[in-house]
Amino acid sequence: MRTIWLIARRELLATLRSPLGFVVAAMVLALDGLLFNLLALGGGEKYSSEVLAQFFYTLSGTTMVASVFISMRLLAEEHQIGSFPLLLTSPVKESQIVIGKFLGAFLFLALLTLVTLYMPLLVMVHGKVSWGHVFAGYLGLLLLGAAALAIGTFGSALARSQIVAAFISGAIVVALLLFWLLGRAADKPLDDVFSFLALHNMHFRPFMAGKIHLRDIVYYLSVTVFFLSAATRMLESRRWR
C-alpha cells in the first residue's frame, strides 16, 4: 500500500505541475461554468431539483472528457520519454504501477470535480438545495469519472503515444455510451443486457435525480476494476517480451 501511495502522490504532483493539468482544469471549469449558466440556470423558471439534475448531467459529459485527457499520459508518456523499460524492470509489481497511477489521476479528477461545488450553492440564492441530492450527484460523478479513468488507463497501457491513447480511450467510452441505443433496437433479452452495459443512460440518471442505487455503484466499480485489470495484464505481457 505504501508503494501504491508513493506512485499516486508522484502522479498527482506531476499532473498538478504539468501544462496539461492546468489546460484540462481551465477548460473543464470554464466549460462547466458556461454550461451551468446556459443550460441549468437558463430556460425560464425551474425547480431547484431540475436545476441540479441538469447541472449533474452537463458535468457528467465534461467529467468523461476530462478523464480521457487526464489518463492518456499515465503510461503512454513513459514510452515517449523513454522510461518505460526502466518502469518494467523496477521491483514494483504491475498492479501497483497501474493502481498507483490511476489513484493519482483520480485524486486530481476528484479535486477538479469538487471545485465546482460552488455552482449548486448558487441555487440556494433563489431556491432550496437538498444536500442529499448534491451528495448523490457528486458520488455519481466520481464513480463515472473513475470508470472513465480506468478505461483511459487501459488505453494508455495499449498505446505508445498519448494521442493514440486518447483516441482508443475515447472510442471505448463512446462505444459504451452508445450501448443504450443498441438496447432500444435489440430484442429481448439482449435489450436489457445492452441497456445495463451502457456507461451513462441507465446508471447515471438516478444519481442526477438524487437517488443512490447499489446496482449502479456495483456497475461503475465493476467497470473500473475490469479495465484496471486489463491494463495490468497488458503491462505484464510487455514485461516478458
C-alpha positions, -999 to +999 in steps of 0.1 A: +000+000+000+029+024+007+043+018-028+009+025-044+006+057-024+041+069-034+033+063-070-001+080-067+015+110-049+041+113-076+015+111-103-007+137-087+021+162-082+033+156-118-002+163-131-005+194-110+028+207-123+023+198-159+009+222-185-017+195-195-031+195-160-036+233-160-051+233-195-075+205-187-086+221-154-090+255-170-110+243-200-132+220-179-140+246-153-147+272-179-170+249-198-188+238-166-195+274-157-207+282-192-230+252-194-243+258-159-254+293-168-268+284-203-285+251-195-290+246-158-299+282-149-313+293-183-345+284-200-370+301-176-381+292-141-373+257-128-375+238-096-342+236-077-342+198-082-344+203-120-315+227-120-294+203-100-303+174-123-293+194-154-261+205-137-250+170-129-260+159-165-237+185-181-209+178-156-211+141-165-201+149-200-172+171-191-160+146-165-158+118-190-139+141-215-115+153-187-109+117-177-098+107-212-073+136-214-060+132-178-054+094-182-039+095-217-004+104-203-004+078-174+015+051-192+019+063-228+041+092-216+066+066-202+071+055-238+076+090-251+102+100-225+120+066-227+114+055-191+091+026-199+118-001-199+130+012-166+095+011-153+091-025-163+124-036-148+117-020-114+109-042-084+074-027-084+045-050-094+025-042-125-007-039-104+009-014-081+020+007-110-015+007-126-033+013-093-009+040-082-011+059-114-049+055-116-052+067-080-031+098-086-052+107-117-084+100-097-073+124-069-067+151-095-101+145-111-118+145-077-102+178-068-113+192-102-148+180-097-153+192-062-141+227-071-174+230-089-193+227-056-199+264-055-223+261-085-250+241-067-246+266-038-256+294-062-290+277-065-296+285-028-298+322-037-333+317-053-342+282-042-336+254-018-310+227-022-312+192-009-278+181+004-288+145-002-293+154-039-259+171-040-242+142-024-258+117-047-249+137-078-212+141-068-210+105-059-223+096-093-198+120-110-168+104-091-180+069-099-184+077-136-151+095-136-134+065-120-148+042-147-137+066-175-103+070-159-099+032-158-108+030-195-082+057-201-056+039-181-062+008-203-059+029-234-027+044-222-013+009-215-021-001-251-006+028-269+029+043-272+016+077-280-006+100-258-027+110-289-033+073-298-041+065-262-067+094-261-083+081-293-085+045-281-099+055-247-124+079-263-136+052-287-142+028-259-161+054-238-183+063-268-190+027-276-201+021-240-222+052-241-240+041-273-249+007-259-282+022-248-291+027-285-284-010-291-307-017-261-335+002-278-331-016-311-324-051-299-350-078-290-353-094-256-333-104-237-304-086-254-321-052-250-318-055-212-282-066-215-271-037-238-290-012-216-273-025-185-239-022-201-244+014-212-220+037-193-244+065-187-280+063-196-293+037-170-267+040-143-261+078-140-296+092-143-306+080-107-276+100-093-288+130-113-321+128-096-306+124-062-311+087-059-284+061-049-288+025-061-264-003-051-268-017-086-253+015-102-224+016-077-216-020-083-217-014-121-192+015-120-169-002-096-170-033-119-161-013-150-133+003-131-118-030-118-122-047-152-103-021-171-076-017-144-071-055-145-069-053-183-042-026-181-023-047-156-024-077-179-011-055-207+019-044-186+026-080-176+026-091-212+051-064-221+074-072-192+081-107-207+085-097-243 
